[in-house]
Amino acid sequence: MTAPTPIRGYTASKDQLLARLRRAQGQVRGIEKMIDEDRYCIDVLTQISAIQAALDKVALGLLDGHARHCMHEGAAEGRADEMATEMMAAVGRLMKRG
């Protein structure tokens, strides 16, 4: 007997998140092609910025689901502080760039 799939904070928006990730994958392939074709540096950087923005939207969607679902469940189990610390650490990692 297989264990049931757990419900995650992003379960309701899973299809939307996957669609965003697929678009980002397409953009990455586009950048590969741009570099292969020796396209102008600034045009490539513009596309990289667009990918970062797309991934940020995925991250925000995940954080929203975590705050509304996972943290709510954690609080009900008496783990509110632990869940908040975990989420803030994740936010800190997301904010660190370059």
C-alpha positions in Angstrom: 0.0 0.0 0.0 1.4 3.4 -1.0 1.3 6.3 1.4 -0.9 9.2 0.3 0.7 12.1 -1.3 1.1 14.9 1.3 -0.7 18.1 0.8 1.8 21.0 0.5 1.2 24.7 0.7 1.6 24.9 -3.0 -0.7 22.0 -3.9 -3.5 24.3 -5.1 -1.3 26.3 -7.4 1.0 23.4 -8.5 -0.1 23.6 -12.1 0.6 27.4 -12.2 4.0 27.0 -10.6 4.9 24.2 -13.0 3.9 26.3 -16.0 6.1 29.2 -14.8 9.0 26.8 -14.4 8.5 25.4 -17.9 8.5 29.0 -19.3 11.8 29.7 -17.4 13.3 26.5 -18.9 12.4 27.8 -22.3 14.0 31.1 -21.5 17.2 29.4 -20.4 17.2 27.4 -23.7 16.7 30.8 -25.5 19.7 32.2 -23.7 21.8 29.2 -24.7 20.8 29.9 -28.3 21.6 33.6 -28.0 25.1 32.8 -26.7 25.6 30.2 -29.4 24.6 32.9 -32.0 27.0 35.5 -30.4 24.1 37.9 -29.6 24.7 41.3 -28.0 25.7 41.0 -24.3 23.0 43.4 -23.1 20.3 41.4 -24.8 21.5 38.2 -23.1 21.6 40.0 -19.7 18.1 41.3 -20.3 16.9 37.7 -20.8 18.7 36.6 -17.7 16.9 39.3 -15.7 13.6 38.0 -17.1 14.4 34.5 -15.9 15.3 35.7 -12.4 12.0 37.6 -12.2 10.1 34.4 -13.3 11.9 32.3 -10.7 11.2 35.0 -8.1 7.5 34.7 -8.9 7.7 30.9 -8.4 9.5 31.5 -5.0 6.9 34.0 -3.9 4.2 31.5 -4.8 5.9 28.8 -2.7 6.4 31.2 0.2 2.7 32.3 0.1 1.6 28.6 0.2 4.0 27.9 3.0 2.8 30.8 5.0 -0.9 30.1 4.5 -0.8 26.3 4.8 2.4 24.8 6.3 2.9 27.5 8.9 -0.8 27.3 9.9 -0.5 23.6 10.4 2.8 24.0 12.3 1.2 26.6 14.6 -1.6 24.1 15.3 1.0 21.6 16.3 2.8 24.0 18.6 5.7 24.6 16.2 5.0 28.2 15.2 8.4 29.6 16.2 10.2 26.7 14.4 8.2 27.2 11.2 8.8 31.0 11.3 12.5 30.6 11.8 12.7 28.1 8.9 10.7 30.4 6.6 12.8 33.4 7.4 16.0 31.4 6.7 14.6 30.5 3.3 13.7 34.1 2.6 17.3 35.0 3.6 18.7 32.5 1.2 16.5 33.8 -1.6 17.6 37.4 -1.0 21.3 36.6 -1.2 22.5 37.0 -4.7 25.9 37.6 -6.3 
